[in-house]
Structures are given as C-alpha cells and as structure tokens.
Amino acid sequence: MKKIIAIVIFILPLVFIFPVKSNEVKKNPSDHEFSFYTGMFDFSDDGQRAALFGIQHQNENLTRNSFLGTISPITGFILTENNAQYFYSGIQAQYKIGKLNVVPSFTPGLYGKGNGKDLGHIVEFKSEVQLSFDLFSNSELGFSYNHISNASLGKKNPGANSYMFNFIKQF
C-alpha cells in the first residue's frame, strides 16, 4: 500500500506539469468554485454515524486539461455533529456528460476524532465520487459518496463511509 501511495504522490504533480494544451477550459481569473454539502458521516456504522457539514474550494485558474481529463486541486473541511474534523487537500477530475458531471477525487488530510469515531491515525485518505447536474451557468446540485481510511498507517483502520448532498456555486 505504501508503494501505491508513493506512486500516486509522484504521478499526480506530473498532470499539472504536462497539461494538454488543446481544449483548454477558459476561466475568468476571479472564478472560484465552492461546494457546500451536508450528509451522514459513517452511515454504515450504527454506533458511530453522525450528521456532517462541509465546504470545499476549487480555484478555477488552476484547472487543467490533461491525459486524465479535466483536473484541478481542491481543499476542504468536514465537521461532524460529534466534533470530528477532517481538513483535506488533493485533486479531482471532472468529466461532463451533457448536464451531468462525474467528479472523482482523492484527498489526503488530517483527521481529529473529537467525540466521534477513532479512525486510527491523524493522517487519513479520502476517495470520493460526486454526481452533479448543471442548474444554471454557475451552479450545480449533486450527490457524493466517500470513503476515508488511513491505508493501514495506524494500528487500526476501521474507515468511514459517508454520503452528502452538494450545492456547488462559482463566484
């Protein structure tokens, strides 16, 4: 698993170094995309589930078209009703199919359990897929599912599965 993480950390920056120049996405230099979401943290664990709220930022100026699709860096924060927190920064890809957007992401981050679930380590990795629909030219509604895990960095690795309803807005 540590080899996979090392490979991912090495290859992902190459996508930004060697972008594909054709079909560049033209953005206004002041465009920022924020995703506000709410849902259920660790919904598959009856004893540990908790409501969550989160916010995520994407700087549209850093979006690139590459051999992996349209990708960009993201940063966000999750807070649960049990005061568990997860601060993350990583990468997402975006694939448009008409008005449907499919957005997978991978974001390493720092987790604090508060009064919530002990995930076994402060360093956690979030894998997520989001489906959203374009409402207007600058907003979307969506649904996302993620899994947070420490990739066996800690003595235990229970993981957490969450789902969220998203409102995405460009400013």
C-alpha positions as CSV (number, residue, x, y, z in Angstrom):
1,M,0.0,0.0,0.0
2,K,2.9,2.4,0.8
3,K,4.2,1.8,-2.8
4,I,0.8,2.8,-4.2
5,I,0.7,6.0,-2.2
6,A,4.3,6.9,-3.2
7,I,3.4,6.3,-6.9
8,V,0.2,8.5,-6.6
9,I,2.1,11.3,-4.9
10,F,4.8,11.2,-7.6
11,I,2.5,10.9,-10.7
12,L,-0.3,13.4,-9.7
13,P,2.0,16.5,-9.9
14,L,3.0,15.5,-13.4
15,V,-0.5,16.1,-14.6
16,F,-0.1,19.8,-13.7
17,I,3.5,20.0,-15.2
18,F,2.5,18.5,-18.6
19,P,-1.0,19.7,-19.3
20,V,-2.7,19.1,-22.7
21,K,-3.0,22.5,-24.5
22,S,-5.9,21.6,-26.7
23,N,-9.5,22.3,-25.5
24,E,-8.3,24.4,-22.6
25,V,-11.1,25.5,-20.3
26,K,-11.3,29.3,-20.4
27,K,-12.0,30.7,-17.0
28,N,-12.4,34.2,-15.6
29,P,-9.4,34.9,-13.4
30,S,-11.7,35.7,-10.5
31,D,-13.6,32.4,-10.7
32,H,-13.7,30.3,-7.6
33,E,-15.9,27.3,-7.0
34,F,-17.3,26.4,-3.6
35,S,-19.1,23.3,-2.7
36,F,-21.3,23.3,0.4
37,Y,-22.5,19.9,1.5
38,T,-24.3,18.1,4.3
39,G,-25.0,14.4,4.9
40,M,-24.2,11.4,7.1
41,F,-20.7,10.5,8.3
42,D,-20.0,6.8,8.6
43,F,-23.6,5.9,7.8
44,S,-22.7,2.2,7.7
45,D,-21.8,2.1,11.4
46,D,-25.0,2.3,13.6
47,G,-23.0,3.3,16.7
48,Q,-20.8,5.9,15.0
49,R,-22.9,7.6,12.4
50,A,-23.2,11.4,12.7
51,A,-24.5,14.3,10.7
52,L,-21.8,16.3,8.8
53,F,-21.4,19.6,7.2
54,G,-18.5,20.5,4.8
55,I,-17.1,23.1,2.5
56,Q,-14.7,22.7,-0.4
57,H,-12.9,25.2,-2.6
58,Q,-11.6,24.9,-6.1
59,N,-9.6,27.7,-7.8
60,E,-10.7,27.6,-11.4
61,N,-7.4,29.2,-12.5
62,L,-5.6,26.0,-11.6
63,T,-7.9,23.7,-13.7
64,R,-6.0,21.8,-16.4
65,N,-6.9,19.5,-19.3
66,S,-4.6,16.5,-19.2
67,F,-4.4,13.0,-20.3
68,L,-6.5,12.1,-17.2
69,G,-9.3,14.6,-18.1
70,T,-10.1,18.0,-16.6
71,I,-8.3,18.1,-13.3
72,S,-7.8,20.6,-10.5
73,P,-6.6,20.9,-6.9
74,I,-9.2,21.1,-4.1
75,T,-9.1,21.9,-0.5
76,G,-11.9,21.4,2.1
77,F,-13.1,20.8,5.6
78,I,-15.6,18.4,7.2
79,L,-17.1,18.8,10.6
80,T,-19.5,16.2,12.2
81,E,-22.0,16.7,15.0
82,N,-19.6,14.8,17.3
83,N,-16.9,17.5,16.6
84,A,-14.8,15.2,14.4
85,Q,-12.9,17.2,11.9
86,Y,-11.2,16.4,8.6
87,F,-9.1,19.0,6.8
88,Y,-8.0,17.9,3.3
89,S,-6.3,19.0,0.1
90,G,-5.9,16.9,-3.0
91,I,-7.0,16.5,-6.6
92,Q,-10.2,16.0,-8.5
93,A,-11.0,15.1,-12.1
94,Q,-14.2,16.3,-13.9
95,Y,-16.0,14.5,-16.7
96,K,-19.0,16.2,-18.3
97,I,-21.8,14.1,-20.0
98,G,-24.3,16.7,-21.1
99,K,-25.6,18.4,-17.9
100,L,-24.3,15.5,-15.8
101,N,-20.9,15.9,-14.1
102,V,-18.9,12.9,-12.8
103,V,-16.2,14.1,-10.4
104,P,-13.9,11.5,-8.7
105,S,-11.3,12.8,-6.2
106,F,-8.5,11.8,-4.0
107,T,-7.6,13.9,-1.0
108,P,-5.1,13.2,1.8
109,G,-5.8,15.0,5.0
110,L,-5.7,15.4,8.8
111,Y,-8.4,13.9,11.0
112,G,-9.3,14.8,14.6
113,K,-11.8,12.5,16.2
114,G,-13.3,15.0,18.7
115,N,-16.1,13.0,20.3
116,G,-16.6,10.9,17.2
117,K,-15.1,7.8,15.7
118,D,-11.5,6.9,16.1
119,L,-10.2,6.2,12.6
120,G,-6.8,5.0,13.9
121,H,-4.4,7.8,12.7
122,I,-4.3,11.5,12.2
123,V,-3.4,11.1,8.5
124,E,-6.3,9.8,6.5
125,F,-7.1,9.5,2.8
126,K,-10.5,10.3,1.3
127,S,-11.6,8.8,-2.0
128,E,-14.9,10.2,-3.4
129,V,-17.1,10.2,-6.4
130,Q,-19.7,13.0,-6.9
131,L,-22.5,13.2,-9.4
132,S,-24.0,16.6,-10.1
133,F,-26.3,18.3,-12.5
134,D,-25.8,21.8,-14.0
135,L,-28.7,24.0,-12.8
136,F,-27.5,27.3,-14.3
137,S,-24.3,28.5,-15.8
138,N,-22.7,28.9,-12.4
139,S,-24.3,26.4,-10.0
140,E,-24.9,22.6,-9.6
141,L,-26.8,20.2,-7.3
142,G,-25.2,16.9,-6.6
143,F,-24.8,13.8,-4.5
144,S,-21.5,12.3,-3.4
145,Y,-20.2,9.2,-1.6
146,N,-16.7,8.9,0.0
147,H,-14.6,6.5,2.0
148,I,-12.0,7.8,4.5
149,S,-9.2,5.4,5.5
150,N,-5.7,5.6,6.9
151,A,-4.3,3.0,4.5
152,S,-3.1,0.9,7.5
153,L,-0.8,3.7,8.8
154,G,-2.3,3.2,12.2
155,K,-2.6,0.1,14.4
156,K,-6.3,0.0,13.4
157,N,-8.0,1.1,10.2
158,P,-11.8,1.0,10.6
159,G,-12.5,3.5,7.8
160,A,-15.7,5.5,7.4
161,N,-18.2,5.7,4.6
162,S,-20.2,8.9,4.1
163,Y,-22.8,10.3,1.7
164,M,-23.5,14.0,1.1
165,F,-25.9,16.3,-0.8
166,N,-24.0,19.1,-2.5
167,F,-24.6,22.6,-3.7
168,I,-21.8,23.9,-5.9
169,K,-21.5,27.6,-6.8
170,Q,-18.9,29.5,-8.9
171,F,-18.1,33.0,-7.7
